[in-house]
Amino acid sequence: MKTFDSIGIAVPEILLPAASVDLTKWAVVACDQYTSEPEYWAKVEGLVGDAPSTLHCIFPEVYLNAPDGDARIQRINAAMHDYVERGVLEPRESFLYVERLAANKVRRGLMVAMDLDAYDYTASSSSLVRATEGTIVDRLPPRIRVREGAPIELPHIMVLIDDPEDTVIGPLANAKDDKVYDFDLMLGGGHLTGFGVSATEEARVVSALERLADPARFRARYGLGDDAPVLLYAMGDGNHSLATAKAIWEKVKADAGPDDPRRYALVELVNVHDASLEFEPIHRVLFDVQGGFDVVGALAEYGGVEVSKVDSLDAMTAAVDADAQSVGIIDADGYRVGRIRAPKGNLAVSTLQPFLSELEEAKRFREVDYVHGTEATDRLGKRAGNLGFFLPGMDKSDLFKSVALDGALPRKTFSMGEADEKRFYMEARRLS
């Protein structure tokens, strides 16, 4: 494998489905989507059946608390071994340029192998690759159990670069002459096309990334001090998957050696300035709030929140979108807006998330779900016993500077698009 240690990546040997595989059935959406909507995953199962599919190689988080967890992991690893042994997957060594059409927008990305030695997901990290949001370590064990016995990896990881002049990925759109797949995604997921990257373009990509990683240019771009470490890559989606790969690599690397494939993880690089990329807030829904407990009253005391009732969903969302220190509140009785007068940070989520974590620890509700989209938050929040919190978004152009200056943001601060715009599993890579 060709490696570029100074920029933390390598050229991967990518495994792609053989020509006989139905790609629409093969590719499914990221496992951490539709976590409160088992009916979506039931549709996927009905569509896929017994056909070769990444569905059989992942653990959808909607099933994390089901009693058959161990058996499911055994089936996942068995399916992976079966696909490798039967030749369902075929290798090619190169970067891969991908275009994803969803919601009438085309997102452009580049598949690379990310060096896990260049990544640190702790909040105070100074590594080349950093988490943008807090990592929930308790969420790693099920993922670790899947990856530890897996012969391949299937990523839904998206890693961002801050490239306002579009020097890394942009030129690939004019050099796409080696098409390797082109198909419609299932259940309204859009369309996916992939192209091999030539040796000439590979060298250009590497040179452009090296320029972005130049320490003097990096520090000047953000107005940082002379000793500020370079942040070249910031996590977009799939931080817990990359953290899982990192945890396993740290466990085995003393005995494995630097050329072990587990040192790397397959990811898609995306320019944070890509025109299709929109940062969406991630909302919260509390399920089965403890009877008699006043969540909103407790929040008012915690963050000095002033609460006012509004007469519609539109009025609530408009008020929240106009004020970064407001949250919308949805329950069976309607809609309210809470203005935070004693904020804990620059974003409303900086106050709300620690508050919810305290309530979760005190078991004031059965569980919290992190929900993408206004419609789902409204529908789930209005169910009897539930409570939804609607959050404002953040400007994506502030992301890299915020992480460079302040470290990781509160967990689940933002999402890049709605659930059906998330990355679908398509490419794989050998781990053993």
C-alpha positions as CSV (number, residue, x, y, z in Angstrom):
1,M,0.0,0.0,0.0
2,K,1.3,3.4,-1.0
3,T,1.4,5.7,2.1
4,F,1.8,9.4,2.7
5,D,2.6,9.7,6.3
6,S,2.9,13.5,6.4
7,I,-0.7,13.9,5.4
8,G,-2.0,10.8,7.2
9,I,-3.4,8.8,4.3
10,A,-2.7,5.9,2.0
11,V,-3.9,4.6,-1.3
12,P,-6.3,1.8,-0.4
13,E,-7.0,-1.6,-2.0
14,I,-10.7,-1.1,-2.3
15,L,-13.1,-4.1,-2.7
16,L,-16.1,-3.5,-4.9
17,P,-19.0,-5.8,-5.7
18,A,-18.7,-8.1,-8.7
19,A,-20.6,-7.3,-11.9
20,S,-23.3,-9.9,-11.0
21,V,-24.3,-8.1,-7.8
22,D,-27.4,-5.9,-7.8
23,L,-25.9,-2.7,-6.5
24,T,-29.3,-1.2,-5.4
25,K,-29.7,-4.1,-3.0
26,W,-26.0,-4.1,-2.1
27,A,-25.8,-0.5,-0.8
28,V,-27.7,0.5,2.4
29,V,-27.7,3.6,4.5
30,A,-25.4,4.2,7.5
31,C,-26.2,2.0,10.5
32,D,-26.8,5.0,12.8
33,Q,-29.8,6.3,10.8
34,Y,-33.5,5.8,11.4
35,T,-32.8,4.6,14.9
36,S,-36.3,5.2,16.1
37,E,-37.9,4.0,12.9
38,P,-37.7,0.1,12.7
39,E,-40.3,0.3,9.9
40,Y,-37.5,1.7,7.6
41,W,-35.2,-1.2,8.3
42,A,-38.0,-3.6,7.8
43,K,-38.5,-2.2,4.3
44,V,-34.8,-2.6,3.6
45,E,-34.9,-6.2,4.8
46,G,-37.9,-6.9,2.5
47,L,-36.2,-5.3,-0.4
48,V,-32.8,-7.1,0.0
49,G,-34.0,-10.6,1.1
50,D,-31.1,-13.1,0.7
51,A,-29.3,-11.1,-2.0
52,P,-25.7,-10.0,-1.4
53,S,-26.0,-6.8,0.6
54,T,-24.1,-4.6,3.1
55,L,-27.3,-5.0,5.2
56,H,-26.0,-8.5,6.1
57,C,-22.6,-7.0,7.1
58,I,-23.7,-4.2,9.5
59,F,-25.5,-3.8,12.8
60,P,-28.3,-1.2,12.4
61,E,-28.4,0.7,15.7
62,V,-32.2,0.4,15.8
63,Y,-31.5,-3.2,17.0
64,L,-28.7,-2.5,19.5
65,N,-31.0,-3.3,22.5
66,A,-32.5,-6.4,20.9
67,P,-31.8,-9.7,22.7
68,D,-30.2,-11.4,19.7
69,G,-27.1,-9.1,19.6
70,D,-24.5,-11.9,19.9
71,A,-26.2,-13.9,17.2
72,R,-26.5,-10.9,14.9
73,I,-22.7,-10.2,15.2
74,Q,-22.0,-13.9,14.4
75,R,-24.2,-13.6,11.3
76,I,-22.5,-10.4,10.2
77,N,-19.0,-11.9,10.4
78,A,-20.2,-15.0,8.6
79,A,-21.6,-12.9,5.8
80,M,-18.4,-11.0,5.4
81,H,-16.3,-14.2,5.2
82,D,-18.8,-15.7,2.7
83,Y,-18.6,-12.6,0.4
84,V,-14.8,-12.7,0.5
85,E,-14.6,-16.5,-0.1
86,R,-17.2,-16.5,-2.9
87,G,-15.7,-13.6,-4.9
88,V,-18.6,-11.3,-4.3
89,L,-16.0,-8.6,-3.8
90,E,-13.2,-7.8,-6.2
91,P,-10.1,-5.6,-5.5
92,R,-8.7,-2.5,-7.1
93,E,-5.9,-0.3,-5.7
94,S,-6.5,3.4,-6.1
95,F,-8.2,6.4,-4.7
96,L,-11.8,6.6,-5.7
97,Y,-13.7,9.7,-6.7
98,V,-17.4,9.5,-5.9
99,E,-20.4,11.6,-6.7
100,R,-23.6,11.3,-4.6
101,L,-26.9,12.8,-5.9
102,A,-29.4,13.3,-3.2
103,A,-32.1,16.0,-2.6
104,N,-31.2,17.5,-6.1
105,K,-27.6,18.1,-4.9
106,V,-24.4,16.4,-5.9
107,R,-21.8,15.8,-3.1
108,R,-18.3,15.0,-4.3
109,G,-15.9,13.0,-2.3
110,L,-12.6,11.0,-2.4
111,M,-12.1,7.5,-0.9
112,V,-8.8,7.2,0.9
113,A,-7.3,5.1,3.7
114,M,-6.9,7.2,6.8
115,D,-3.9,6.6,9.1
116,L,-5.3,5.9,12.6
117,D,-1.9,6.9,14.1
118,A,-2.8,10.5,12.9
119,Y,-6.2,10.4,14.7
120,D,-7.1,11.1,18.3
121,Y,-10.7,11.4,19.3
122,T,-10.2,12.9,22.7
123,A,-11.6,16.4,23.3
124,S,-8.2,18.0,23.8
125,S,-6.7,16.3,20.7
126,S,-3.9,18.1,18.7
127,S,-3.6,15.4,16.1
128,L,-3.8,15.8,12.3
129,V,-7.3,14.1,12.3
130,R,-9.7,15.3,15.1
131,A,-13.2,14.6,16.3
132,T,-15.5,17.6,15.8
133,E,-17.9,16.4,18.5
134,G,-17.6,14.5,21.8
135,T,-17.1,10.7,21.4
136,I,-19.5,8.5,23.5
137,V,-17.1,5.8,24.6
138,D,-20.0,3.6,25.8
139,R,-21.2,3.3,22.2
140,L,-18.0,1.6,21.1
141,P,-18.2,-1.9,22.5
142,P,-20.9,-3.3,20.0
143,R,-18.9,-1.8,17.1
144,I,-15.7,-3.2,18.5
145,R,-17.2,-6.7,18.7
146,V,-18.3,-6.5,15.0
147,R,-14.9,-5.1,13.8
148,E,-12.7,-7.4,15.8
149,G,-13.9,-10.5,14.0
150,A,-14.4,-8.9,10.7
151,P,-12.3,-9.8,7.6
152,I,-13.4,-6.5,5.9
153,E,-14.6,-3.0,6.8
154,L,-17.5,-1.2,5.2
155,P,-17.3,2.5,6.0
156,H,-19.9,5.2,6.4
157,I,-17.2,7.6,7.6
158,M,-17.0,11.1,6.1
159,V,-14.0,13.2,6.9
160,L,-13.9,17.0,6.1
161,I,-11.1,19.1,4.7
162,D,-11.2,22.9,4.8
163,D,-10.3,23.7,1.1
164,P,-12.0,27.0,0.1
165,E,-10.3,27.0,-3.3
166,D,-11.4,23.4,-3.9
167,T,-7.9,22.3,-4.9
168,V,-8.1,18.7,-3.7
169,I,-11.4,17.2,-4.9
170,G,-12.7,19.8,-7.4
171,P,-10.3,19.0,-10.3
172,L,-11.3,15.3,-10.2
173,A,-14.7,16.3,-11.6
174,N,-13.0,17.1,-14.9
175,A,-10.9,13.9,-14.9
176,K,-13.5,11.2,-14.4
177,D,-12.9,8.7,-17.2
178,D,-12.7,5.4,-15.3
179,K,-16.3,4.7,-14.2
180,V,-16.5,1.8,-11.8
181,Y,-20.1,2.0,-10.6
182,D,-23.2,4.0,-11.5
183,F,-26.6,3.1,-9.9
184,D,-29.7,4.3,-8.1
185,L,-29.8,3.9,-4.3
186,M,-32.7,2.2,-2.6
187,L,-35.8,3.9,-0.9
188,G,-35.3,7.4,-2.4
189,G,-31.6,7.6,-1.4
190,G,-30.6,9.2,-4.7
191,H,-27.8,8.1,-7.1
192,L,-24.2,7.0,-6.6
193,T,-21.3,7.1,-9.1
194,G,-17.7,6.2,-8.6
195,F,-14.6,6.7,-10.7
196,G,-11.0,5.4,-10.4
197,V,-8.3,8.1,-9.9
198,S,-5.3,8.0,-12.2
199,A,-1.7,8.1,-11.1
200,T,-1.4,11.7,-12.4
201,E,-4.4,12.8,-10.4
202,E,-3.3,10.9,-7.4
203,A,0.0,12.9,-7.3
204,R,-2.0,16.1,-7.7
205,V,-4.3,15.2,-4.8
206,V,-1.4,14.5,-2.5
207,S,0.4,17.7,-3.4
208,A,-2.8,19.7,-2.8
209,L,-3.3,18.1,0.6
210,E,0.4,18.8,1.5
211,R,-0.2,22.4,0.7
212,L,-3.3,22.5,3.0
213,A,-1.2,20.9,5.8
214,D,1.6,23.5,5.6
215,P,2.0,24.7,9.2
216,A,2.6,28.4,8.3
217,R,-0.4,28.5,5.9
218,F,-2.6,26.7,8.4
219,R,-1.8,29.1,11.3
220,A,-2.2,32.2,9.1
221,R,-5.6,30.9,7.8
222,Y,-7.1,30.8,11.3
223,G,-5.0,33.5,13.0
224,L,-3.4,30.9,15.4
225,G,-0.2,31.1,17.3
226,D,3.2,29.8,16.1
227,D,2.9,26.6,18.1
228,A,-0.6,25.6,17.0
229,P,-0.7,22.0,15.7
230,V,-2.1,21.5,12.2
231,L,-5.7,20.3,11.9
232,L,-6.0,18.9,8.4
233,Y,-9.0,16.6,8.8
234,A,-12.1,17.1,10.9
235,M,-14.7,14.4,11.4
236,G,-18.0,14.8,9.6
237,D,-20.0,11.6,9.9
238,G,-19.0,8.3,11.5
239,N,-16.8,9.4,14.3
240,H,-17.7,6.4,16.4
241,S,-16.9,4.1,13.6
242,L,-13.4,5.7,13.2
243,A,-13.0,5.7,17.0
244,T,-13.8,2.0,17.0
245,A,-11.1,1.4,14.4
246,K,-8.7,3.5,16.5
247,A,-9.5,1.5,19.7
248,I,-8.7,-1.8,18.0
249,W,-5.6,-0.5,16.4
250,E,-4.2,0.8,19.7
251,K,-4.9,-2.6,21.2
252,V,-3.1,-4.6,18.5
253,K,-0.4,-2.3,17.1
254,A,2.4,-3.3,19.4
255,D,2.3,-6.8,18.0
256,A,0.9,-6.1,14.5
257,G,3.6,-3.8,13.0
258,P,3.2,-0.6,11.0
259,D,2.1,-2.3,7.8
260,D,-0.9,-4.1,9.3
261,P,-4.1,-3.1,7.4
262,R,-5.8,-2.4,10.7
263,R,-3.7,0.7,11.0
264,Y,-5.9,2.3,8.4
265,A,-9.6,2.9,7.9
266,L,-11.4,3.6,4.7
267,V,-13.1,7.0,4.6
268,E,-14.6,9.5,2.2
269,L,-12.9,12.9,2.2
270,V,-15.4,15.8,1.5
271,N,-14.6,19.5,1.3
272,V,-16.5,21.4,3.9
273,H,-17.1,24.1,1.3
274,D,-18.8,21.6,-1.1
275,A,-21.9,23.4,-2.4
276,S,-24.1,20.4,-1.6
277,L,-23.0,20.2,2.0
278,E,-25.4,21.7,4.5
279,F,-25.0,21.5,8.3
280,E,-28.2,20.5,9.9
281,P,-28.8,20.6,13.6
282,I,-29.4,17.3,15.4
283,H,-32.5,17.4,17.6
284,R,-33.3,15.5,20.7
285,V,-36.3,13.4,21.7
286,L,-36.8,12.1,25.2
287,F,-38.8,8.9,25.4
288,D,-41.1,8.1,28.4
289,V,-40.3,11.0,30.7
290,Q,-40.7,10.1,34.3
291,G,-44.2,10.8,35.4
292,G,-44.6,14.1,37.3
293,F,-41.1,15.4,36.4
294,D,-41.1,18.8,34.8
295,V,-38.2,18.7,32.3
296,V,-38.8,22.2,31.0
297,G,-39.0,23.7,34.5
298,A,-35.7,22.0,35.3
299,L,-34.1,23.4,32.2
300,A,-35.3,26.9,33.0
301,E,-33.5,26.6,36.3
302,Y,-30.4,25.1,34.8
303,G,-29.8,27.6,32.0
304,G,-32.0,30.6,33.0
305,V,-34.4,29.7,30.2
306,E,-37.4,31.9,29.5
307,V,-40.2,29.8,28.0
308,S,-43.0,31.2,25.8
309,K,-45.8,29.3,24.0
310,V,-46.2,29.6,20.2
311,D,-49.1,28.5,18.1
312,S,-47.4,26.4,15.4
313,L,-44.4,24.3,14.4
314,D,-43.5,27.0,11.8
315,A,-43.5,29.7,14.4
316,M,-41.3,27.7,16.7
317,T,-38.7,26.8,14.0
318,A,-38.6,30.4,12.8
319,A,-37.9,31.7,16.3
320,V,-35.2,29.1,17.0
321,D,-33.5,29.6,13.6
322,A,-33.2,33.3,14.3
323,D,-31.4,32.9,17.7
324,A,-28.5,30.5,18.3
325,Q,-29.3,30.5,22.1
326,S,-32.9,29.3,21.7
327,V,-34.4,25.8,21.6
328,G,-37.8,24.6,20.5
329,I,-39.9,22.4,22.8
330,I,-42.4,19.9,21.4
331,D,-44.8,17.7,23.4
332,A,-48.3,16.5,23.3
333,D,-49.6,19.9,24.3
334,G,-48.0,21.8,21.4
335,Y,-45.0,24.1,20.9
336,R,-42.8,26.4,23.0
337,V,-39.6,28.3,22.6
338,G,-37.0,28.5,25.3
339,R,-34.5,31.4,25.3
340,I,-31.3,30.5,27.2
341,R,-30.3,33.5,29.4
342,A,-27.4,31.8,31.1
343,P,-25.6,29.9,28.3
344,K,-22.8,27.4,28.9
345,G,-21.2,28.0,25.5
346,N,-21.6,29.7,22.1
347,L,-24.4,27.3,20.9
348,A,-27.7,26.3,22.5
349,V,-26.5,22.7,22.4
350,S,-23.7,23.6,24.7
351,T,-26.3,24.2,27.4
352,L,-28.8,21.6,26.5
353,Q,-26.5,18.6,26.1
354,P,-24.9,18.7,29.6
355,F,-28.4,19.2,31.1
356,L,-29.8,16.2,29.3
357,S,-26.8,14.1,30.3
358,E,-27.6,14.9,33.9
359,L,-31.2,13.9,33.5
360,E,-30.2,10.7,31.7
361,E,-27.9,9.7,34.5
362,A,-30.7,10.4,37.0
363,K,-33.0,8.2,34.8
364,R,-35.6,10.9,34.4
365,F,-36.5,9.4,31.0
366,R,-36.2,5.9,29.4
367,E,-33.9,7.0,26.6
368,V,-32.9,9.9,24.4
369,D,-32.7,9.7,20.6
370,Y,-30.8,12.1,18.4
371,V,-33.1,12.9,15.5
372,H,-32.4,14.3,12.0
373,G,-35.1,16.5,10.5
374,T,-38.0,18.6,11.7
375,E,-40.8,16.2,10.7
376,A,-39.4,13.3,12.7
377,T,-38.7,15.5,15.8
378,D,-42.3,16.8,15.6
379,R,-43.8,13.4,15.2
380,L,-41.8,11.7,17.9
381,G,-41.9,14.6,20.3
382,K,-45.7,14.8,20.3
383,R,-46.2,11.2,21.4
384,A,-47.6,10.9,24.9
385,G,-44.9,10.8,27.5
386,N,-42.2,12.1,25.1
387,L,-40.6,15.5,24.8
388,G,-38.7,16.9,21.7
389,F,-36.1,19.6,21.6
390,F,-35.6,21.4,18.3
391,L,-32.1,23.1,17.9
392,P,-30.7,25.8,15.7
393,G,-28.0,25.0,13.2
394,M,-24.4,26.3,12.9
395,D,-22.4,27.9,10.2
396,K,-20.2,25.2,8.6
397,S,-17.5,27.8,7.8
398,D,-16.8,28.1,11.5
399,L,-16.2,24.4,12.1
400,F,-12.4,24.1,11.7
401,K,-11.5,27.3,13.6
402,S,-13.9,26.3,16.4
403,V,-12.3,22.9,16.7
404,A,-8.7,24.3,16.4
405,L,-9.4,26.8,19.2
406,D,-11.8,25.1,21.5
407,G,-11.5,21.4,20.8
408,A,-14.5,19.0,20.1
409,L,-18.0,20.5,20.2
410,P,-20.7,18.9,22.4
411,R,-21.7,15.5,21.0
412,K,-24.4,15.5,18.2
413,T,-24.1,19.2,17.5
414,F,-24.6,19.0,13.8
415,S,-25.4,16.6,10.9
416,M,-24.5,16.9,7.3
417,G,-27.9,16.6,5.7
418,E,-31.1,14.6,6.4
419,A,-31.1,10.8,7.0
420,D,-31.7,9.9,3.4
421,E,-28.7,12.0,2.3
422,K,-26.3,10.1,4.6
423,R,-23.5,7.9,3.2
424,F,-24.5,4.5,2.0
425,Y,-22.2,1.5,2.4
426,M,-20.7,0.6,-0.9
427,E,-16.9,0.1,-0.9
428,A,-15.1,-2.3,1.4
429,R,-11.4,-3.0,2.4
430,R,-9.6,-6.0,3.8
431,L,-8.7,-6.0,7.5
432,S,-7.0,-9.4,7.5
